[in-house]
């Protein structure tokens, strides 16, 4: 069973793993625009490029890589497109890969943000059963105070309407690639 932690994961010793997608930009950078992935991108400039090149070599844009490492950082795939909901089956496969890596190196701590909750929109109980086989050297992190639906508790939410994609997967010039047309965001982000 993993160790469940609350607080700031980025200060923990060991590997730092963030949940991610496999959506690559035209510059072969992994889209890391929200949550723990965004924090890592700010903390380690160029990590989006390093992960993007690894994903490009392994499976390509929107492919399956599961779990990758660059130095002491990792990306755990929980979705394909950055704006899709996390997929429980994908989380399960990725957590199996993480469990295998952690069991091979019992003396190393593997820190990961709780997959699928927060910006992912899944509930803790939906994902928790997928984590029960991880060894205790895997630390699953949640922020103190939590983030509700990807928003800080003090933020005001609003609904912003975006056009849906056309049959080619492209939206209007104003489309920010939010696939389902609606998204929640903090006041002032529109």
Secondary structure, DSSP 4 states (H G I P E B T S, - for coil): -PEEEES-GGGSSSEEEEEE---B-TTSPBP--SHHHHHHHHHSTTHHHHHHHHHHHHT-TT----EEEETTEEEEE--SSTTSPPPHHHHHHHHHHHHHHHHHTTTS-EEEEPTTSGGG---HHHHHHHHTTS-TTEEEEE-TT-EETTEETTPPEEEEE-PPP-TTS---TT----TTSEEEEETT--
